[in-house]
Amino acid sequence: MSDATTPVDYRPMWEDLNLDLEMHDALLTAIPQLYKSVFARQQNRPEGMQYFDFVMREIHGLRVKELDDFRKAGNKVVGVFCLYVPEEIVRAHGAWCVGLCAGAEFGYDEAERVMPRNTCPLIKSFMGFKLARVCPYVEESDLVIGETTCDGKKKAYELLAEVQDVWVMELPQMKREKDKRFWRDEVRELVSRVQDLTGNTMTVESLSTAVKEVNDKRRALQRIAEARKADPVPISGRDALLAVQVAFYDDVGRFTEMVNKIADELEERVAAGEGVAPRGAKRILVTGTPMAVPNWKVHDIVEKAGGVVVQEELCTGSRYFDTLVPESNGSLDAMIDAVADKYLGINCACFTPNQGRCDDVIRMAKDWNANGIIDYSLQFCDPYQMESTLVERAAQDAGIPHLKIETDYSMEDVGQLSTRVEAFLEML
Protein backbone atom coordinates (compact mmCIF):
# COMPACT_ATOMS: atom_id res chain seq x y z
CA MET A 1 0.00 0.00 0.00
CA SER A 2 1.59 3.27 -1.04
CA ASP A 3 0.66 6.77 0.00
CA ALA A 4 -1.09 8.23 -3.03
CA THR A 5 -0.32 11.86 -3.84
CA THR A 6 -3.73 12.58 -5.38
CA PRO A 7 -6.63 12.50 -2.90
CA VAL A 8 -9.38 10.03 -3.78
CA ASP A 9 -13.02 11.02 -3.47
CA TYR A 10 -14.73 8.13 -1.68
CA ARG A 11 -18.03 9.92 -1.16
CA PRO A 12 -19.78 8.28 -4.14
CA MET A 13 -18.88 4.89 -2.66
CA TRP A 14 -20.15 5.93 0.77
CA GLU A 15 -23.38 7.16 -0.83
CA ASP A 16 -23.80 3.82 -2.60
CA LEU A 17 -23.40 2.12 0.79
CA ASN A 18 -26.22 4.33 2.14
CA LEU A 19 -24.08 5.93 4.83
CA ASP A 20 -25.37 9.00 6.62
CA LEU A 21 -22.75 11.32 5.16
CA GLU A 22 -23.22 14.09 7.72
CA MET A 23 -22.79 11.71 10.65
CA HIS A 24 -20.00 9.92 8.83
CA ASP A 25 -18.14 13.19 8.26
CA ALA A 26 -18.35 13.90 11.98
CA LEU A 27 -16.86 10.49 12.76
CA LEU A 28 -14.05 10.93 10.24
CA THR A 29 -13.24 14.28 11.79
CA ALA A 30 -13.07 12.90 15.33
CA ILE A 31 -10.94 9.79 14.72
CA PRO A 32 -7.95 11.52 13.05
CA GLN A 33 -7.88 14.13 15.80
CA LEU A 34 -7.80 11.41 18.46
CA TYR A 35 -5.21 9.43 16.51
CA LYS A 36 -2.93 12.45 16.27
CA SER A 37 -3.18 13.18 19.98
CA VAL A 38 -2.33 9.57 20.87
CA PHE A 39 0.31 8.63 18.29
CA ALA A 40 1.86 11.71 16.66
CA ARG A 41 4.07 12.97 19.48
CA GLN A 42 5.82 9.70 20.29
CA GLN A 43 9.60 9.88 20.54
CA ASN A 44 11.86 7.61 18.47
CA ARG A 45 8.90 5.81 16.90
CA PRO A 46 9.75 2.93 14.50
CA GLU A 47 9.75 4.13 10.89
CA GLY A 48 7.66 1.14 9.85
CA MET A 49 4.69 2.51 11.78
CA GLN A 50 4.18 4.96 8.92
CA TYR A 51 2.29 2.11 7.30
CA PHE A 52 -0.30 2.20 10.06
CA ASP A 53 -0.46 5.98 9.88
CA PHE A 54 -1.55 5.54 6.28
CA VAL A 55 -3.99 2.75 7.17
CA MET A 56 -5.66 5.03 9.70
CA ARG A 57 -5.80 7.96 7.29
CA GLU A 58 -7.56 5.60 4.88
CA ILE A 59 -9.62 3.88 7.56
CA HIS A 60 -12.87 4.24 5.57
CA GLY A 61 -11.18 4.73 2.22
CA LEU A 62 -8.81 2.40 0.42
CA ARG A 63 -9.58 -0.76 2.41
CA VAL A 64 -13.32 -0.24 1.99
CA LYS A 65 -12.75 0.32 -1.74
CA GLU A 66 -10.88 -3.00 -1.87
CA LEU A 67 -13.82 -4.73 -0.20
CA ASP A 68 -16.23 -2.97 -2.55
CA ASP A 69 -14.29 -4.05 -5.64
CA PHE A 70 -13.98 -7.60 -4.27
CA ARG A 71 -17.75 -7.86 -3.85
CA LYS A 72 -18.48 -6.30 -7.24
CA ALA A 73 -16.31 -9.02 -8.76
CA GLY A 74 -18.79 -11.56 -7.36
CA ASN A 75 -17.08 -12.42 -4.07
CA LYS A 76 -18.36 -12.28 -0.51
CA VAL A 77 -17.31 -10.42 2.66
CA VAL A 78 -18.03 -11.75 6.14
CA GLY A 79 -18.12 -9.37 9.11
CA VAL A 80 -17.24 -10.65 12.59
CA PHE A 81 -17.22 -9.26 16.12
CA CYS A 82 -14.99 -11.75 17.86
CA LEU A 83 -11.87 -13.81 17.29
CA TYR A 84 -13.81 -17.04 17.98
CA VAL A 85 -15.05 -16.97 14.37
CA PRO A 86 -12.31 -18.88 12.49
CA GLU A 87 -10.98 -16.65 9.74
CA GLU A 88 -9.41 -19.70 8.10
CA ILE A 89 -12.83 -21.18 7.33
CA VAL A 90 -14.03 -17.95 5.73
CA ARG A 91 -10.91 -17.56 3.59
CA ALA A 92 -10.92 -21.22 2.56
CA HIS A 93 -14.25 -20.54 0.81
CA GLY A 94 -12.83 -17.61 -1.15
CA ALA A 95 -14.44 -14.94 1.07
CA TRP A 96 -12.78 -12.17 3.07
CA CYS A 97 -13.20 -11.60 6.80
CA VAL A 98 -13.39 -8.15 8.45
CA GLY A 99 -13.71 -7.12 12.09
CA LEU A 100 -16.70 -4.94 13.01
CA CYS A 101 -16.22 -4.07 16.68
CA ALA A 102 -16.22 -0.34 17.39
CA GLY A 103 -14.40 1.47 20.16
CA ALA A 104 -15.94 4.94 20.01
CA GLU A 105 -18.84 6.63 21.79
CA PHE A 106 -20.80 7.23 18.59
CA GLY A 107 -24.39 6.56 17.55
CA TYR A 108 -25.41 5.97 21.16
CA ASP A 109 -28.72 7.83 20.75
CA GLU A 110 -29.76 5.38 18.03
CA ALA A 111 -28.54 2.36 20.01
CA GLU A 112 -30.34 3.43 23.18
CA ARG A 113 -33.64 3.47 21.32
CA VAL A 114 -33.48 -0.33 21.22
CA MET A 115 -31.32 -1.28 24.23
CA PRO A 116 -30.74 -0.11 27.82
CA ARG A 117 -28.42 2.80 28.55
CA ASN A 118 -26.44 0.63 30.97
CA THR A 119 -25.27 -1.67 28.18
CA CYS A 120 -21.60 -2.45 27.60
CA PRO A 121 -20.02 0.37 25.53
CA LEU A 122 -18.67 -2.10 22.97
CA ILE A 123 -22.16 -3.42 22.24
CA LYS A 124 -23.70 0.04 22.15
CA SER A 125 -20.91 1.19 19.86
CA PHE A 126 -21.27 -1.51 17.20
CA MET A 127 -25.04 -1.17 17.28
CA GLY A 128 -24.76 2.62 17.14
CA PHE A 129 -22.38 2.44 14.17
CA LYS A 130 -24.90 0.30 12.29
CA LEU A 131 -28.06 2.20 13.23
CA ALA A 132 -26.44 5.60 12.64
CA ARG A 133 -25.18 4.32 9.25
CA VAL A 134 -21.56 5.37 9.74
CA CYS A 135 -19.69 2.05 9.34
CA PRO A 136 -18.85 1.07 5.75
CA TYR A 137 -17.43 -2.25 6.91
CA VAL A 138 -20.76 -3.55 8.16
CA GLU A 139 -22.43 -2.28 4.98
CA GLU A 140 -19.87 -4.18 2.90
CA SER A 141 -20.59 -7.40 4.84
CA ASP A 142 -22.75 -9.92 3.01
CA LEU A 143 -23.08 -11.87 6.26
CA VAL A 144 -22.37 -10.89 9.86
CA ILE A 145 -21.35 -13.72 12.18
CA GLY A 146 -21.88 -13.29 15.91
CA GLU A 147 -20.98 -15.53 18.82
CA THR A 148 -22.37 -16.17 22.29
CA THR A 149 -19.48 -14.80 24.36
CA CYS A 150 -21.82 -12.76 26.58
CA ASP A 151 -25.54 -12.37 27.16
CA GLY A 152 -25.53 -8.75 26.03
CA LYS A 153 -24.06 -9.63 22.65
CA LYS A 154 -26.48 -12.54 22.23
CA LYS A 155 -29.50 -10.28 22.61
CA ALA A 156 -27.90 -7.49 20.58
CA TYR A 157 -27.49 -9.89 17.66
CA GLU A 158 -31.26 -10.47 17.72
CA LEU A 159 -31.77 -6.73 17.29
CA LEU A 160 -29.03 -6.48 14.68
CA ALA A 161 -30.67 -9.29 12.71
CA GLU A 162 -33.65 -6.98 12.09
CA VAL A 163 -31.45 -4.78 9.88
CA GLN A 164 -28.60 -7.10 8.82
CA ASP A 165 -28.10 -10.70 7.70
CA VAL A 166 -26.77 -12.28 10.93
CA TRP A 167 -25.75 -15.82 11.84
CA VAL A 168 -24.69 -16.73 15.40
CA MET A 169 -22.23 -19.40 16.51
CA GLU A 170 -22.97 -21.00 19.87
CA LEU A 171 -19.75 -20.99 21.90
CA PRO A 172 -19.80 -23.47 24.81
CA GLN A 173 -19.13 -21.96 28.21
CA MET A 174 -16.96 -24.83 29.46
CA LYS A 175 -14.10 -26.84 27.95
CA ARG A 176 -14.98 -30.44 28.71
CA GLU A 177 -14.72 -33.16 26.07
CA LYS A 178 -18.43 -32.88 25.28
CA ASP A 179 -17.99 -29.12 24.88
CA LYS A 180 -15.12 -29.75 22.45
CA ARG A 181 -17.36 -32.07 20.41
CA PHE A 182 -20.14 -29.48 20.46
CA TRP A 183 -17.80 -26.73 19.25
CA ARG A 184 -16.43 -28.91 16.47
CA ASP A 185 -20.02 -29.37 15.27
CA GLU A 186 -20.56 -25.58 15.41
CA VAL A 187 -17.49 -25.04 13.24
CA ARG A 188 -18.84 -27.58 10.76
CA GLU A 189 -22.10 -25.65 10.66
CA LEU A 190 -20.02 -22.54 9.93
CA VAL A 191 -18.46 -24.41 7.00
CA SER A 192 -21.92 -25.19 5.65
CA ARG A 193 -23.17 -21.62 6.15
CA VAL A 194 -20.19 -20.02 4.40
CA GLN A 195 -20.43 -22.56 1.60
CA ASP A 196 -24.08 -21.56 1.09
CA LEU A 197 -23.05 -17.89 1.10
CA THR A 198 -20.22 -18.20 -1.39
CA GLY A 199 -21.29 -21.14 -3.52
CA ASN A 200 -17.74 -22.49 -3.08
CA THR A 201 -16.74 -25.81 -1.54
CA MET A 202 -13.84 -25.88 0.89
CA THR A 203 -11.10 -28.39 0.08
CA VAL A 204 -8.01 -29.68 1.85
CA GLU A 205 -5.94 -27.46 -0.41
CA SER A 206 -7.98 -24.28 0.15
CA LEU A 207 -8.08 -24.79 3.92
CA SER A 208 -4.34 -25.54 4.02
CA THR A 209 -3.64 -22.31 2.16
CA ALA A 210 -5.92 -20.29 4.44
CA VAL A 211 -4.38 -21.79 7.58
CA LYS A 212 -0.89 -20.93 6.34
CA GLU A 213 -1.93 -17.35 5.45
CA VAL A 214 -3.52 -16.64 8.83
CA ASN A 215 -0.71 -18.38 10.72
CA ASP A 216 1.82 -16.21 8.90
CA LYS A 217 -0.09 -13.15 10.09
CA ARG A 218 0.07 -14.47 13.66
CA ARG A 219 3.76 -15.29 13.35
CA ALA A 220 4.49 -11.71 12.27
CA LEU A 221 2.66 -10.39 15.36
CA GLN A 222 4.52 -12.88 17.53
CA ARG A 223 7.79 -11.34 16.35
CA ILE A 224 6.64 -7.91 17.54
CA ALA A 225 5.56 -9.40 20.87
CA GLU A 226 8.93 -11.09 21.34
CA ALA A 227 10.81 -7.84 20.66
CA ARG A 228 8.81 -6.15 23.43
CA LYS A 229 10.60 -8.31 26.01
CA ALA A 230 13.68 -6.11 25.58
CA ASP A 231 14.66 -3.24 27.85
CA PRO A 232 14.50 -0.60 26.50
CA VAL A 233 11.32 -1.56 24.65
CA PRO A 234 11.70 -0.97 20.87
CA ILE A 235 8.00 -0.15 20.25
CA SER A 236 5.32 1.52 22.34
CA GLY A 237 2.33 -0.35 23.65
CA ARG A 238 0.13 2.04 21.69
CA ASP A 239 1.74 1.03 18.41
CA ALA A 240 1.73 -2.68 19.23
CA LEU A 241 -1.98 -2.50 20.14
CA LEU A 242 -2.71 -0.66 16.91
CA ALA A 243 -1.05 -3.42 14.89
CA VAL A 244 -3.34 -6.08 16.35
CA GLN A 245 -6.42 -3.89 15.93
CA VAL A 246 -5.63 -3.39 12.23
CA ALA A 247 -4.99 -7.14 11.82
CA PHE A 248 -8.74 -7.72 12.10
CA TYR A 249 -9.60 -5.91 8.87
CA ASP A 250 -6.51 -5.28 6.74
CA ASP A 251 -5.55 -7.35 3.70
CA VAL A 252 -3.90 -10.47 5.13
CA GLY A 253 -0.92 -10.76 2.78
CA ARG A 254 -0.10 -7.05 2.80
CA PHE A 255 -0.48 -6.82 6.58
CA THR A 256 1.84 -9.77 7.12
CA GLU A 257 4.47 -8.30 4.82
CA MET A 258 4.40 -4.89 6.48
CA VAL A 259 4.41 -6.26 10.05
CA ASN A 260 7.39 -8.48 9.24
CA LYS A 261 9.23 -5.39 8.02
CA ILE A 262 8.42 -3.64 11.29
CA ALA A 263 9.59 -6.72 13.20
CA ASP A 264 12.89 -6.63 11.28
CA GLU A 265 13.32 -3.02 12.38
CA LEU A 266 12.46 -3.85 15.98
CA GLU A 267 14.96 -6.69 16.11
CA GLU A 268 17.66 -4.34 14.84
CA ARG A 269 16.66 -1.85 17.54
CA VAL A 270 16.88 -4.50 20.23
CA ALA A 271 20.35 -5.51 19.05
CA ALA A 272 21.42 -1.85 19.13
CA GLY A 273 19.82 -1.18 22.53
CA GLU A 274 17.43 1.43 21.10
CA GLY A 275 13.98 1.99 22.54
CA VAL A 276 10.94 4.24 22.68
CA ALA A 277 11.16 4.63 26.46
CA PRO A 278 14.18 4.96 28.75
CA ARG A 279 15.82 1.79 30.00
CA GLY A 280 14.19 0.89 33.29
CA ALA A 281 10.83 2.52 32.51
CA LYS A 282 8.06 0.82 34.47
CA ARG A 283 6.72 -2.10 32.45
CA ILE A 284 2.98 -2.81 32.42
CA LEU A 285 0.93 -5.79 31.29
CA VAL A 286 -2.66 -4.89 30.36
CA THR A 287 -5.37 -7.52 30.60
CA GLY A 288 -9.17 -7.54 30.33
CA THR A 289 -11.85 -6.42 27.89
CA PRO A 290 -10.99 -6.13 24.16
CA MET A 291 -9.94 -2.69 22.87
CA ALA A 292 -11.40 -1.92 19.44
CA VAL A 293 -10.33 1.02 17.23
CA PRO A 294 -10.18 3.87 18.31
CA ASN A 295 -9.97 2.79 21.96
CA TRP A 296 -6.36 3.61 22.94
CA LYS A 297 -7.16 5.37 26.21
CA VAL A 298 -5.44 3.15 28.78
CA HIS A 299 -2.24 2.70 26.79
CA ASP A 300 -2.09 6.43 26.11
CA ILE A 301 -2.47 7.27 29.80
CA VAL A 302 0.17 4.75 30.91
CA GLU A 303 2.76 5.82 28.38
CA LYS A 304 2.24 9.55 28.77
CA ALA A 305 2.75 9.00 32.51
CA GLY A 306 6.20 7.54 31.82
CA GLY A 307 5.38 3.84 31.86
CA VAL A 308 5.40 1.47 28.90
CA VAL A 309 2.90 -1.28 28.05
CA VAL A 310 4.93 -4.37 27.15
CA GLN A 311 2.15 -6.86 26.44
CA GLU A 312 -1.65 -7.29 26.29
CA GLU A 313 -3.53 -10.33 27.49
CA LEU A 314 -6.54 -9.27 25.43
CA CYS A 315 -8.53 -10.42 22.41
CA THR A 316 -6.84 -7.43 20.73
CA GLY A 317 -3.55 -8.77 22.01
CA SER A 318 -1.94 -12.12 22.74
CA ARG A 319 -5.17 -14.15 22.48
CA TYR A 320 -5.32 -13.20 18.80
CA PHE A 321 -1.88 -14.47 17.82
CA ASP A 322 -0.17 -16.54 20.52
CA THR A 323 -1.17 -19.98 19.19
CA LEU A 324 -1.31 -21.37 15.65
CA VAL A 325 -3.49 -23.85 13.81
CA PRO A 326 -1.46 -27.00 13.01
CA GLU A 327 -0.32 -26.88 9.38
CA SER A 328 -0.98 -30.42 8.17
CA ASN A 329 -2.52 -31.85 5.03
CA GLY A 330 -4.55 -34.59 6.66
CA SER A 331 -8.19 -35.29 5.99
CA LEU A 332 -10.54 -32.33 5.74
CA ASP A 333 -12.38 -33.51 8.86
CA ALA A 334 -9.14 -33.65 10.86
CA MET A 335 -8.16 -30.18 9.66
CA ILE A 336 -11.53 -28.74 10.64
CA ASP A 337 -11.17 -30.30 14.09
CA ALA A 338 -7.71 -28.75 14.42
CA VAL A 339 -9.10 -25.32 13.58
CA ALA A 340 -11.93 -25.76 16.09
CA ASP A 341 -9.59 -26.94 18.85
CA LYS A 342 -7.23 -23.98 18.37
CA TYR A 343 -10.05 -21.48 18.80
CA LEU A 344 -11.62 -23.21 21.79
CA GLY A 345 -8.22 -22.99 23.47
CA ILE A 346 -8.53 -19.19 23.70
CA ASN A 347 -9.16 -18.11 27.31
CA CYS A 348 -12.03 -15.61 27.29
CA ALA A 349 -13.79 -14.55 30.49
CA CYS A 350 -16.97 -16.15 29.15
CA PHE A 351 -15.63 -19.57 30.20
CA THR A 352 -16.15 -21.19 33.57
CA PRO A 353 -13.93 -22.20 35.21
CA ASN A 354 -11.23 -20.09 33.57
CA GLN A 355 -8.04 -20.73 35.51
CA GLY A 356 -6.18 -20.78 32.21
CA ARG A 357 -6.60 -17.03 31.79
CA CYS A 358 -5.22 -16.27 35.25
CA ASP A 359 -2.30 -18.56 34.50
CA ASP A 360 -1.70 -16.75 31.20
CA VAL A 361 -1.70 -13.33 32.88
CA ILE A 362 0.90 -14.33 35.46
CA ARG A 363 3.06 -16.25 32.97
CA MET A 364 3.07 -13.30 30.58
CA ALA A 365 3.80 -10.78 33.33
CA LYS A 366 6.88 -12.81 34.23
CA ASP A 367 7.98 -13.50 30.64
CA TRP A 368 7.78 -9.81 29.70
CA ASN A 369 9.27 -8.67 33.05
CA ALA A 370 6.22 -6.56 33.88
CA ASN A 371 6.48 -4.46 37.03
CA GLY A 372 2.71 -4.32 37.33
CA ILE A 373 -0.61 -5.50 35.88
CA ILE A 374 -3.49 -3.24 34.87
CA ASP A 375 -6.80 -5.12 34.72
CA TYR A 376 -9.10 -3.13 32.43
CA SER A 377 -12.86 -3.62 32.16
CA LEU A 378 -15.50 -1.70 30.26
CA GLN A 379 -18.48 -0.62 32.32
CA PHE A 380 -21.26 -3.23 32.40
CA CYS A 381 -18.91 -5.91 31.01
CA ASP A 382 -19.97 -8.49 33.59
CA PRO A 383 -17.68 -11.40 32.58
CA TYR A 384 -14.47 -9.39 32.88
CA GLN A 385 -15.59 -7.39 35.90
CA MET A 386 -16.49 -10.58 37.77
CA GLU A 387 -13.28 -12.31 36.76
CA SER A 388 -11.14 -9.33 37.79
CA THR A 389 -11.32 -10.57 41.39
CA LEU A 390 -9.69 -13.85 40.35
CA VAL A 391 -7.03 -12.02 38.34
CA GLU A 392 -6.29 -9.79 41.33
CA ARG A 393 -5.89 -12.79 43.62
CA ALA A 394 -3.55 -14.46 41.13
CA ALA A 395 -1.45 -11.28 40.93
CA GLN A 396 -1.30 -11.02 44.72
CA ASP A 397 -0.24 -14.66 45.03
CA ALA A 398 2.51 -14.02 42.47
CA GLY A 399 3.62 -10.83 44.23
CA ILE A 400 2.89 -8.62 41.22
CA PRO A 401 1.28 -5.20 41.85
CA HIS A 402 -2.19 -4.90 40.33
CA LEU A 403 -4.46 -1.97 39.39
CA LYS A 404 -8.11 -2.42 38.47
CA ILE A 405 -9.63 0.07 36.02
CA GLU A 406 -13.30 0.31 35.01
CA THR A 407 -14.11 2.83 32.29
CA ASP A 408 -16.01 3.50 29.08
CA TYR A 409 -15.21 5.08 25.71
CA SER A 410 -15.62 8.70 26.82
CA MET A 411 -12.76 11.02 27.71
CA GLU A 412 -14.51 12.34 30.83
CA ASP A 413 -12.53 10.20 33.27
CA VAL A 414 -9.07 10.66 31.71
CA GLY A 415 -7.95 13.05 34.45
CA GLN A 416 -9.02 10.72 37.23
CA LEU A 417 -7.52 7.66 35.53
CA SER A 418 -4.27 9.53 34.88
CA THR A 419 -3.97 10.34 38.57
CA ARG A 420 -4.54 6.70 39.52
CA VAL A 421 -2.09 5.36 36.91
CA GLU A 422 0.59 7.89 37.88
CA ALA A 423 0.27 6.86 41.52
CA PHE A 424 0.45 3.17 40.51
CA LEU A 425 3.63 3.74 38.48
CA GLU A 426 5.24 5.68 41.33
CA MET A 427 4.45 2.82 43.71
CA LEU A 428 6.10 0.17 41.52
N, C-alpha and C positions, 0 to 999 in steps of 0.2 A: 504494500500500500504506500503510495507516494503522495506527498503533500502537493496537491494541484495548485497552480498559480491562479487559475481562473475560477472564481466562485461559481458553484453550481446552484441553480434555482430548483429546489426540491418541492416548492409549494404545489405545483401541479400534481405531483405524486401524493402529497399529503391530502390534497383535495379529493383525489380519486379514492383514498382510503377513508374518506368521510371524517377526517379529524376536525375538531373545533379549532380553527386556525387562530382565533383570538386567544383561547386558553392555551393552545400549544405554543404560541409565541411567548406567552408569559412564562411557561415552563422552560423554554429554551433561552430565556433571558436569565432565569434564576440559576440554572445548573452551571453555566460557565462562570458566573460570579462566585459561586460557592467553590467550584473547582480551583479557580485562581487563588482564592484565599487559603485553601488547604495545601495546594501543591506548588504554587509558583515560587514561593520564597524559600524553598529548601536549599540548603548549602551542600555543594559538592554532590549534586544529584547525578546518578548514572546517565550517560548520554543516551543510552538505549531507551530510556523512558520517554523520549520524544515521540516514539511510536504511540504510546498510550495518550500523550497529549493530543495527537492527531485523531486517534480513535474517539476521544471525548469531544473534540470539536465537531466531529462528524457523527455524534451519537445517534441522531435521527436522520442522518444523511446517507453517506455511502453504503453503510452496512444494510440499511433498509432498502436502498436501491438494489443491492445485490439480491436480497430476498425477493424483492418485487420481480426482478428479471428472472430469477430462478422459477418462481411460480408461473410467470407468463410463458415460460418454456415448457409448461406442463408438469412441473414437479410440485411437491408438497412440503410445507413447513409445519412443524409441530412445536407448539409453545408449552413450556413446562415451568412449574413453580418450585421444584425441589429436586435435589440430586438423586433421589430414589428412583426417578424415571430413567432407565438405562439408555443413555445416548447411543450406545452401540447398536441397539435394536432398531432405533429410528434410522440411523445412517445405513445400516445393512439393507434397508428397504429403499434406499435411494432418496430419502427425505433428509431435510436439515432440521436441527434442533436448536431452539433459542430459549433463553431464560426470560421470564416475565415478571419476576418479583420487583417491586418498586420500593425505594428507600426514602421517599420524600413525602412531606405533608402536603398533598395536592389532591384536589378532587374530593376532599372529605365531606363537603356539603352533599354531594351526590351520593356518596357511600352511606352517609348517615340517614338518608331517606329510606334505606332498606335494611340497615343493621344498627345495633346499639352503638352509642357514642363510646362506651367503654369496651371497644373491640381492639384487639391487638393492632398497632399501627401498620404492621406489614400487610395484614389482611385489608384494612381500610385503604391502604395505599394502592394495592393492586386492583381493588374494586373501584376506587376513585379514578384511577388512570383509565380504566375501561369505560366507566359510566360518563366521565367527563370528556371522553374521546380525545385523549392526548397521547396515547401510546401506539405508535405505528407497528410495534412488534406484535402486539396482540391482534391488531387488524390484519397483519400479514400471516397470522397463524390459521391454517386450515383446520386444525384440531388442537384443542388445549387439553393437556393431560394433568389432572390433579392427583393427589395422594392423601391418604388419611393419617397424616402426621399429627394433627390436632383437631379437636372438635370444632373449633372456630373455622378452620379451613374447610372441613367437611361440609358445614352448613353454607359457607360462602360459595362453594362450588355449585350448590343447588341454585343459588341466586344467579351466579354467573351463567349457568346453563340456560337461563331465560333469554340471554342476549348473545350467547357464544356456543359453538359446538364443543362440548366438554365431555371427557371420559375420565373416570376416576379409578385409580388403582388402590386396592385394599391392602394396606401395609399391616402385617401382624404386629401386635404390641409386645410379643415375647419372642424368644429365639430358641424355642425347643425344636426337636426334630419334626414334629407335626407342623410347627410354624414354618420351618424351612420348606417342607413339602407344599404347604399352602402358597407360599410366596413364589415358588417355582411355577406353580399353576397360574398365578397372577401374571408372571412374566410371559408365559405362553399365551395367555389371553391378550397381552399387549402385542405380541407377534401377530396374532390374528387380526387385531384391530388396525394395526399399521399396514398390514397387507391389504385389508379392505380399503383403507384410505388411499394407498398409493397404486394399487393394482399390481404391485411387484411381489415376487416370492423371494424370501430370504434363503440364501444358500450357505453352505459351509464356507465357500470362497468369499462371499460378500460379508459375512459376519466376521471372518478372520481379518479381512481388510479393515473393517470398522473398529474391531478391537485394537488392532495395531495403531490405527490413527489416533484413537482416544487415549490409549496408553502412552503414546509418544507425547501427547499434550500433557499428561500427568507427569511423565518423566522430566519434561522441561521445567515444570513448576517445582518438582522435587529438587532440582538443581538450585533454584533460587532459595528454597527452604534450607538446604544444606549450607549454602554460603552465609546465611544469617546466623549460623553458630559462631562465626568469627567475632573477635573483639579487636578493633572496632568493627561495627556492623557495616557491610558495604552498601546496604540499601535500606531505606526507611520502611517502617511498618506500613505507612500510608501507601507507598508505592507497591509493596508486596501484596497488600490487600486489593489494591486496584487491579493488579494482574489477574488475580483469581476471579474477581467480579467480572472482568471483561471476558474471561475464559468461557463464561456461560453463553455468550451470544456471538462472539467473533468467529470468523472463518477458521476452521480447525487447523488446516495446513499452514496458513499464514501466521496464525497465532503461535503455533509451535515453533516455526522458524524464527520469529522475532523474539520470543522468550528465550530460546536457546542462545541467540546473540547476546541478549542481556545477561544470561547466566555466564557466558564466556567473559564478559566484561567484569562481572562480579568476582569471578574466580581470579582474574588478574588483580583486582583490587585487594582481595584477601591476601594473595601472595605478596603484594607490595605494602600491606599494612594500612591501606587507605579505607576510610569509612565516612559515613554521613553524620556520625555523632562521635564525640570524643571517646577515646579508649576509657573504659570504666564507667560510661554512662549507665544509669540504672536500667536493667533489662526486664521487660514485662512480657508475660504471656497473657493473651486475651482469650477468654473462653465464653461460650454462651450462645445467644440467639444469633442467627445469620444476619449479616450486614449487606444489604442490597444497595446498588448505586442509587443515589449519591450519599449514602450513609457512611461518612468518614469521621463522625464526631469524636468518638472515643480515642481513636488513633491520633487525631489532630491535637486533642487536648494533652494526651500523654507526651507527645513529641515536642510540642511547643513549651511544655513545662520542663524539658531537659531530659526526659526519659526516652527510651527507644523500644518499640514493640518488636520482639524478635520472633514471634510465632503466634499463630491463631489456631486454637482448637475450636473451629467453627465449620459450618457447612460452606461458608465462603472462606475457607482456610484448609487446614490439613485433611479434614474429612473428604474434601473433593478430590485430593490427589495422592493421599499417602499409600494407598494400595492399588494394585493393578489387577485386571482380569487376566487369567492365565492365557498365554498365546499358544494354543495347540490346535491342530487340525484334526480333531477327533470327529465323532459323529455330531450331527447338528444338535441332537438332544443333549449330549454331554456338554457342548459349548454353551447352550442356553442355560443349563444348570450352573455352569461356572460363572456366567454373567450374573444370574440371580443370587448366587452365594456371595459374590463380591459385594453386591449392593446391600444385602441383608447384614453384612458385617459392619456397616457404618453405625456408629454409636450416637444416635439421636436421643434427645431427652424424652421422646415419645415412648421409648421402651421401658419395660419394667420386668425384672430389676435391670439396672443399667450400670453395674459396677465397672464395666469396661470403659465407660467414658471417664469416670473418676481416675481409673488407672492410666488412661491416655493423658489426662491433664497433668498428673504428677510426673509421669515418664517424660513428657515433652518439656515440662518446666526444668527438669534435671538435664535433659539432653541439650537444651538450648541455653543452659546456665542462667535461667531467669531468676532475678532477685525477688520478684513478686508476681502474683496472679491477680488479674482483674476479671471478675466474673460479671458479665454484662447481660442484662435481660431487658427486653422491651416491656413496657407496661402492658399488663393483661396477658402476657405470655406465660400461662400457667405452667406448662411442662418445665421450662427453664427456671422459672422463679421457684417452683417447688424443689427442683433438683439442686438449686444453688446451696441449700443447706448441706447436702451430701458432699458437694464439691468443697465447701468451706471446711467440713470436718476432715476430708482427705488432705487438704492443704495444711491444716493444723497438725495432723498426725505426721506429715512429712516435714514440718518445721518451715514451711514456706509462707511468708506474709500474703494476705489475701484481702482484696477490696471488692465489695459487692456494689454494683451500680445498676440502678433501675431508671430507665429514661424512655423518651419517645423520639420522634423525628424533628421536633421543634428545636430552635436555638435558645429557648427561654431559660433553660437551666444550665447553659454553658458556664456562666460565672460560678455557680454553686459547685458544679462538677469539677471545674478547674481548681477551685480551692481544695476540694477533697483529694484530687489526684496529686496536687502539689504537696500536700501534707503526707500522703502515702509515700511519695518518692523520697521526701526528706527523712521519713522514718526508716527506710530500707537501709 
